[in-house]
């Protein structure tokens, strides 16, 4: 059985990985925002179904990235609460 210190260290390592992942997701969100802006400029005024679908897909992707960040933030909070009880 692992010691309390070993458990805390393992949790801290896992949370470091989560935080690194959050940074990558946030960067992806920024790139997605840039892509949406560039697309909006390039296709301004187009009402083609494919353009509208593309905008909708990018908006959905942005929403899902935000949800990912919220879920991982909740996971970090729960892990921190658990470590505090050890």
C-alpha positions in Angstrom: 0.0 0.0 0.0 1.3 3.5 -0.9 2.1 6.0 1.8 0.1 9.2 2.1 3.1 11.1 0.7 3.2 8.8 -2.3 -0.5 9.2 -3.0 -0.2 13.0 -2.7 2.7 13.0 -5.1 0.9 10.8 -7.6 -2.2 13.1 -7.5 0.0 16.2 -7.9 1.7 14.6 -10.9 -1.7 13.8 -12.4 -2.9 17.3 -11.9 0.2 18.7 -13.5 -0.7 16.7 -16.6 -4.2 18.0 -16.4 -3.0 21.6 -16.2 -0.7 21.0 -19.2 -3.6 19.7 -21.1 -5.7 22.7 -20.1 -3.0 25.0 -21.6 -3.1 23.0 -24.8 -6.9 23.2 -24.9 -6.8 26.9 -24.2 -4.3 27.4 -27.1 -6.5 25.4 -29.4 -9.4 27.6 -28.4 -7.3 30.7 -29.3 -6.4 29.2 -32.7 -10.0 28.3 -33.3 -11.0 31.8 -32.6 -8.4 33.0 -35.1 -9.7 30.6 -37.7 -13.3 31.7 -37.1 -12.2 35.3 -37.6 -10.3 34.6 -40.8 -13.1 32.5 -42.2 -15.6 35.3 -41.4 -13.5 37.8 -43.3 -12.8 35.5 -46.3 -16.4 34.4 -46.7 -18.2 37.6 -45.6 -21.7 37.7 -47.1 -21.7 34.1 -48.3 -24.9 32.3 -47.5 -23.9 29.0 -48.9 -25.0 26.0 -46.9 -21.4 24.7 -46.6 -20.2 28.1 -45.2 -23.0 28.2 -42.7 -22.3 24.6 -41.7 -18.6 25.4 -41.3 -19.4 28.3 -39.0 -21.7 26.1 -36.9 -19.1 23.4 -36.6 -16.5 25.8 -35.5 -18.9 27.3 -32.9 -19.7 23.8 -31.7 -16.0 23.0 -31.4 -15.4 26.2 -29.4 -18.2 25.3 -27.0 -16.8 21.8 -26.5 -13.3 23.2 -25.8 -14.9 25.5 -23.1 -16.7 22.5 -21.7 -13.5 20.5 -21.6 -11.8 23.3 -19.7 -14.7 23.5 -17.2 -14.7 19.7 -16.7 -10.9 19.6 -16.1 -11.1 22.5 -13.7 -13.7 20.7 -11.7 -11.5 17.6 -11.7 -8.6 19.6 -10.3 -10.8 21.1 -7.7 -12.0 17.7 -6.6 -8.5 16.3 -6.5 -7.3 19.3 -4.4 -10.1 18.7 -2.0 -9.2 15.1 -1.7 -5.5 15.8 -1.1 -6.5 18.2 1.6 -8.2 15.4 3.5 -5.1 13.2 3.4 
